[in-house]
């Protein structure tokens, strides 16, 4: 029996399961320290695999489409931060100070890689452009997101006894934990290509497993600090509604902007899916580094909810776009 389209995928359900397990059996003390080191290794391996999977040919093919990339970049690192700064004071009375900071952090993150490309492919968009834009967004985001965090969150974080800037040490940790493994993966691509092709399930387990480890670690720390005593069911409802409104607003703006600026249908599809998404794969590891030494479960809760919502919405839209594309093809024939 086929899974109903409105249900989350297995990975989304596993993320929810990690939250439940961390809520019941949080890891603490020396085991938490060891688990944190294992998580760092898993994150480095994750970005190594991202680098090894990225096709250089696809990047070369899509890299010259500068208008498309500029549009997606502007949505990811200009439109979203502006919306985040605008909604933060509006939602703080509803969800509290720390969760509103989490929404602002969400808005400062790069786009997703794999899911953006997958949805663009399903929706018959510009796949080469999606590969280039989504990958560039993540690479640039490794440097730009910490700078934006330092610019927009430093005073707020300082008020909560968190470091008020993103120092050289944090940047170096991000470089060595995320960027260096990615570059090494690119350099090893020719040797890794057949392995990745023949062991897709193993790669997927490592890919998703590293994120699940980070989610479990983050929420264990948050539970120990009393996250569920701070977040009521009413606040969770507010969070979900705000995530939906944020995603809907960005998608509507991108849809009409893409048409207005004269992009063809394939490029409009790519702009919609790449420009509206925010990465959990990079966002949670970055939060682990940027907010090290203090609980960050509340800060990533909006990101985790937004991730589930964007996957469900984009999955439904991609399917509809694919059917519309088939209809256009038949009419053209």
N, C-alpha and C positions, 0 to 999 in steps of 0.2 A: 504494500500500500504506500503510495507516494506521500511524502510529507506535505501538509498544507503550506501554501506560500506565505501565510501570515505568521507562521511559527519561526522562531530564531533558528539559525543553523547550529550544528553540534558544538562548534567552537564557542559561540555565544552562550550556549547552555553550560559549557564547562567553566566559563568565566563566572557565571552566576553560581555554579557549584563551588568554586574556589572561595567566593565570598561567604557562602554558607558554612563551608568547612572551617575557614578562618574565624568565623563568628563562634563556632562551637569548640574548635580545637586550635586556638592560636599558638604559634610557635614563639618561644621566648628564651631569654638567657643565652648560654653558650651554643645550644643548637641553632638559635636564630642567627648568631654570628657566622657559624659554619654554612648555614643555608644561604646567607647573604653572599658569601664568597662563591658558592656554587651558582647562585643566580647571576653574579657578574660574569662568570665563565660562560654561562648559557647565553647571556646577552651578546657577548663578543662573538660567540659561535653563530648566533642569529644574524648579525650584521655581516659576518664573513660569508654566510650562505646567500644573503641578499646581494652581495657583490658578485659572487660566483654565478648567480642566476641571471644577472642583468646582461642582456645581449648588447654587445658593442655595435653591431650592425643596426639594430633598432634605434640606438641612441644617435648614431650618425645620420640615419634617415630622418629622424624627427627633430634633430637639434636646430635645423635651419628655420623652422616655423616659429620665428621670434614673436609674432603677434599672439599666437596661441599661448605660448609660454608666459608672455608678459601678462596676459589676461588671468591665467591661473595663479601666477605669482601675486598679482595685485589682490585677488580674492583671498588668498591664503594669508598673506602677510600685511595687507592694508585694510581690506574690507572687514575681515573678521576681528582684528584688534580694535578697529573703530567701533564696531558693534559691541564688542566686549566692554570697552570703556563706557559706552553709552548705557548698557543695561546693568552694569555693576551697581550703581547707586539705586536703581529701580528695584533690583531683586534682593538687595541686602536685608531690607526689613522682612522679607518673606523667608529667606533661607539662612540668614546669618552671614557674618563677616567672612569666615574661612571658606565656606562653600561658594560665596560670590567671588572670592579670589580664585577658587578652582575653576569657575566659569571663565574668568579672565585668562587663566593659564591655558585652558582649552583653546581659546581664541588665538593664542600666540604660537600654536604648534604647526608643524608642516602637514602636508597632505599624506594620505596613505599611499603605499606603493602597490602591493599585490592586489588588494581588493579594488582599488581604482582601476587598474589595468584590466582586471577580470570583468568588472561591470561595464567598462567601455567596450571590451571585446564582445560581450553578450549583447550590448545595445547597438552594435554595428557602428561604433564611433571610430575615431582616428587612433588606432592602437599604438602606432609608432610614436605619435605625439604624446599619448598618455604615458608610455614608458619613459620618455625623455623628461616630461614635466614632473611626473610623480617622483622620479628618482632624483632629479635636480632639486625639487622641493625638500626632500629629506636630507640631501647632502648640505644644501644651504642652511636648512633648518638647524643642523647640528651646531652651526656658529650663530645664526641669527636669533633663534629662540632664546638661548641664554642671555643674549644682549637685550632682547625685548623684555625678558623677565627682570633683568637688572634695571631697565628703564621704567617699567610700569608697575612692578611689584615690590621694588626694593624698600620703599617707605612702609608699605603695608606689612611686609615680612619682618622688617625691623621692629615693628610694633608688637610682633608676636615672638620676639627673641630669636629671630632667624637672621642669618648673615644678610647684611643690607646691600650686598653687591655680588656679582658673579666674578670671582677672582680668577687669576691665572691658573691656580690649582684645579678649579672646577672645569675650566675650559680644557686643560690638558687631560683631565680624566675622561671628559667626553670624547676628546680626540682619540685617545688610546683605547677606550672601551667601544666606541661606535665607528669612528671614521677609519682608523688604522685597519681593523678587521675587514671593513668594507673594501678598502683599497687592496688588501691582500687577497680578498676573494676575487676581485677583478683580475689581478695578476695571475691567479691560479685557475682562471676560468677555463682555459684550454684543457688543462689536466682534469678539472673537476666536472666538465660538461657531461661526459658519459656516465659518471657516477651519479650526478644529480638526475639524469634522465632515467637511469635504471633503478634508482632508489628514492623515487618521489615520495613514498609513504614515510620513509625514515626522515627525509628532509622536512616534511610537513610536521612530523612529531616534534622535531627539534625546534622548528619555527614557532609553533603554537605552544609547546611546552615551556619555552623560556618566558613567554608572556604570562602563562599561568603561574609560574614560579614567582614572578615579580608581583602579580596580583595577590597571591597568597601571602607573601612576605609583607607587602604593604598593608593589607587588611588585618593581618595578625597584629602588627604594631598598632594599628588604629583601634582594634577591638580592645587591646590591653589598655589603651588610653581612654576607652569609653565612648567610641564612635556612635554606638547604637543608643547610648544614653543622651547623645547630643542630636541625633537625627530621628525625628518622629515620622510616622507614616504620612502625616500632612506635608512635611517638608519633602519627603520622597516624591509625593504627587506634584508638588511645586517644581521640583527638579526636572521631572519627566516632561511636564508641560513647557517649561522654559527651554529645554533641549529641543523639543519639537518646533516651538516658535522660532528659535534661532536657525535651525536647519531649513525650515520652510522659507524664512525671510531671505536667506542666502541663495537658495535654489531659485526663487522667483526673480531675484535681482540678476542672477547669472543667466537665466533663461531669456529674459527680455533684453539684457545687455548684449548677449551673443547674437541675437537677431538684429538688433539695432546697429551693431558694428559690422554686419555683413558677413559673418562666418557661415560656412556651409553647414549642412545638417550634421555631418560627421564631427566637425570641429565643435559645434554647439554641444553635442553629446559629451565630448571629451571635457569641455569646459565645465559642464554641469556636474559630472561625476568626480573629476579631479579637483575642481575648485571648491566644492562644498564639503569635502571629507576632511577629517582630522585623524591623525595617526595614534592608535593605541600602542602599536609596536615600538615607536620611538618615544611617545609621550610618557609612558610609564617608566621606562629606563631613565629618561632625562629627569623625571621627577625624583627618582631614587638618588640621582647625583646632585641635582640642584637644591633639593631640600633635605640633604643628608643630615643626620644627627637629630632629627625631630620627626614626629608622626606626620605622614603626608597622605594618609588614607582619605581624609576629608577632601584634600585638594584634588585627588584624582577621581573622586566619586562622580562629579559631573562628566568627566571624560569617559568613564566606563559606561555610564548611562547613554551618553551621546553616541558612543560606539555601537551599542546595540541598536539604537534607533536608526542611525544612518545605514547600517547593514540591511535592516528590514526594509526601510524606505527605498534605498537604492536597488535592492534586489527586485522589488515589485516594479519600480520604474524601468529597470534594465529589461525585464521581461516584456513590458508593454512597448518599449522602444523597439525591441527586436521584432515584435509582431507588426508594428507600424512600418518598419523597414521592409519586411516581406511584402506588405501591402503595396508600398511604393514601387518595389521591384516588379511586382505583377502588373501594376498599372503602366509602368514604363515599357514593359514587354508588349 
